[in-house]
């Protein structure tokens, strides 16, 4: 029973605050996408180097520290862990605006991954302990709108800011020297995070719930997942596929610039509007589908994930190779809806098959697995393929092939694994009923 001290209004306040923090993390992550071409020109980079900045530069440390931080989150105060993460990633974003070499920018992007590694597992763990199993999926689905709202803010608001900064041209600042517009963009999006770190002090650390065993060691979550690899495996494959095709957004700016001649403000406006509209539409569809599926199926969250993949994969594969920008925009909107539905379904599904004492570490393992396939390998692989083709305009074909090779097998495997996921949900519910 959740005490009156953590009543409904306060619990939803926590969800919305964590949602804003999640939005900010994606704003800081995606702002680089809008700055690819000026950074590439300023530092004389190849598309492969751009791919490294978009993918591994962020994801490498995010992957390496994610599981240890998840393990620590199951034992420490998650509120203060989140505060530390916010301060680190915002400092790294601000630092990115003060460098002029590829290596230094790469290092600060690595640091950004360290700071953000704690956000999703820490926040989902807190939300899970504030809500019972009936309300949890809805709360987590709302929180998982963060990536789309954050990316939308980066593309829409960031696109206008970048365009405005470009009109100002390079500026000179005392003690810093000359700064190009892309430098100032990093500074503007990084600074507000320190305010949200302070707001986290208003969050009460909730009591951990749904424990089924004494606190386990560092390998406890690994052991738990490996013993149930069929059910977890289906979830990991589906979410990895969704995250992998979501990295397409990193290439939207150069795709529309090279193929259809759009400028950064036009692409940013359309993409941002889509994140702000298709993202919430997908989240609302996920919440509605979750309620419908839950009436007859205990694996309703997993079915939401599958629904998102069925919408998102075909549209994501096709929009980069459309004969006109107008058709590409229509399919991209549909793709965003599908990816948003799947994004909401993944962590909700994970929370229903992990006990409370290993939930933070389990979610960190989940994030690590999906990051390995998505942003770690995807962007540099696409960039390498474009470089090998010798034609920058081959970007559309390369993106089509990337999505097709990952998406079609993933949907089949997730559907085949649905029965195993359902078994794990039922098994955990029986165990909780006996405790």
C-alpha positions, -999 to +999 in steps of 0.1 A: +000+000+000+014+034-010+011+058+019-008+090+019+026+108+020+030+096-016-005+103-028-017+102-064-009+139-071+027+136-058+033+103-076+023+119-109+044+150-101+074+126-098+065+110-131+063+144-149+095+157-134+114+125-145+097+129-179+111+165-182+146+152-172+143+124-198+133+150-224+163+171-215+186+141-218+174+135-254+177+171-263+213+171-253+218+138-271+201+148-304+214+184-307+245+171-324+223+158-353+215+194-362+251+204-362+266+176-383+273+196-414+289+227-398+310+204-375+320+182-404+331+213-423+348+230-394+368+198-385+370+183-420+354+150-409+344+120-430+310+104-427+326+076-407+339+100-382+304+116-381+290+082-374+314+077-345+302+109-330+265+100-335+268+065-322+298+050-303+310+083-289+278+085-268+270+048-265+304+033-256+306+045-220+268+044-218+271+007-223+302+001-201+289+019-170+252+012-175+251-022-158+273-012-128+252+019-123+221-002-125+234-025-098+244+004-077+209+019-082+194-013-066+213-005-034+218+032-032+196+063-032+183+066-068+175+102-064+210+113-057+223+089-084+201+107-109+213+141-097+249+131-102+240+118-137+223+151-147+252+172-135+277+150-154+259+150-187+251+187-187+288+195-179+298+173-209+273+191-232+286+225-221+321+212-226+313+201-262+307+238-269+343+247-259+363+224-282+377+226-317+391+191-324+375+158-332+392+140-304+381+164-277+345+164-290+346+126-290+357+125-254+329+149-243+304+127-262+318+097-243+312+116-210+276+124-220+270+087-222+283+082-187+259+108-173+228+096-191+234+059-184+216+062-151+185+081-163+163+053-177+170+025-151+170+049-122+138+067-132+119+035-142+129+019-110+116+049-090+083+050-109+078+012-105+081+016-067+056+045-067+029+026-086+013-008-083+013-033-112-021-021-125-010+015-129+026+009-136+024+004-173+005+037-178+030+056-157+061+041-175+045+046-209+040+083-202+076+085-190+088+068-222+074+097-242+106+115-232+128+103-261+103+116-287+095+149-269+132+155-263+142+147-298+113+168-310+125+197-290+160+192-304+148+192-340+121+219-338+134+243-312+170+234-318+166+239-356+153+274-351+181+282-326+208+268-349+194+288-378+193+320-356+229+314-344+240+310-380+227+345-388+249+358-360+280+341-373+312+335-352+313+356-320+342+364-298+340+359-260+364+369-232+386+341-220+372+317-245+380+333-279+360+329-311+331+306-311+312+293-341+273+289-340+276+252-333+297+259-302+270+282-288+243+257-295+259+231-272+262+258-245+225+268-247+211+233-245+235+221-217+231+248-192+194+243-182+201+208-168+216+221-136+182+235-127+166+201-131+193+186-109+182+209-081+145+200-087+153+164-081+159+173-044+121+175-041+117+138-049+113+113-020+132+081-025+104+054-025+105+021-006+115-008-029+086-031-035+079-065-050+109-082-035+110-120-038+145-127-023+173-111-003+194-086-021+216-104-046+252-097-056+264-080-087+256-110-109+221-115-095+202-099-124+224-116-150+216-150-134+179-142-132+177-132-168+198-161-181+176-186-164+146-171-182+164-163-215+136-172-238+112-146-223+138-119-218+154-127-252+122-120-271+118-086-253+155-077-259+153-085-296+121-064-301+134-034-282+168-037-298+152-036-332+131-005-323+161+013-309+182+004-339+157+018-364+153+049-342+189+058-349+177+067-384+168+101-370+205+108-366+208+108-404+176+127-412+194+161-416+220+148-441+193+126-458+170+155-466+199+179-474+216+155-498+186+140-515+160+167-515+180+199-509+163+210-477+181+233-452+186+225-416+157+247-403+132+231-427+143+195-417+145+204-381+110+219-381+093+189-399+112+164-378+106+183-345+068+186-353+067+149-360+084+141-326+059+164-309+029+150-327+036+115-338+054+108-305+025+116-282+001+099-307+022+068-305+023+071-267-015+075-265-020+046-288+004+025-267-016+034-235-049+026-252-036-007-267-021-016-233-055-013-217-072-033-244-047-060-245-046-062-206-083-071-206-076-105-221-038-110-220-012-109-192+014-101-219-003-069-230+028-047-228+047-071-250+019-070-276+022-032-276+059-036-285+050-059-314+023-035-326+048-007-327+073-028-347+046-038-372+039-001-378+075+013-375+097-012-394+080-010-429+076+028-427+112+033-415+126+012-443+107+029-470+108+066-463+145+071-471+140+058-506+108+076-516+109+094-549+098+127-534+102+146-501+065+147-496+061+109-497+091+106-474+076+129-449+043+110-448+060+077-442+084+092-417+054+104-397+039+068-396+074+055-387+076+079-357+042+067-345+053+031-347+086+037-329+068+056-302+044+027-296+073+002-294+093+025-271+065+027-246+060-011-247+096-021-240+104-009-205+068-016-194+073-052-205+106-053-186+091-040-154+065-068-153+090-097-153+117-084-129+114-084-091+120-051-073+154-059-058+171-063-091+149-040-112+175-012-116+203-036-127+179-055-150+168-023-167+205-013-171+212-047-188+182-041-210+194-007-220+229-020-226+217-048-249+196-025-270+223+002-271+248-023-285+228-030-316+213+005-321+234+036-316+267+018-310+269+000-343+242+015-365+254+051-372+290+042-380+279+012-400+257+034-422+284+061-424+310+035-435+286+021-461+281+056-475+318+062-476+324+029-494+298+036-520+317+068-530+284+086-533+270+107-504+235+105-520+235+067-515+224+075-479+188+065-487+196+031-500+219+024-471+193+033-446+167+011-464+190-019-463+199-013-426+163-013-415+152-042-436+181-065-425+173-058-388+136-053-388+121-083-406+139-111-387+133-093-354+095-091-358+094-129-365+116-137-335+096-115-311+063-131-322+077-166-317+090-156-283+057-141-270+046-173-253+078-174-234+074-139-222+039-146-211+051-176-191+075-153-172+048-127-163+026-155-149+055-170-130+064-138-113+028-130-104+024-164-088+056-158-068+045-124-056+011-138-045+029-163-022+050-136-006 
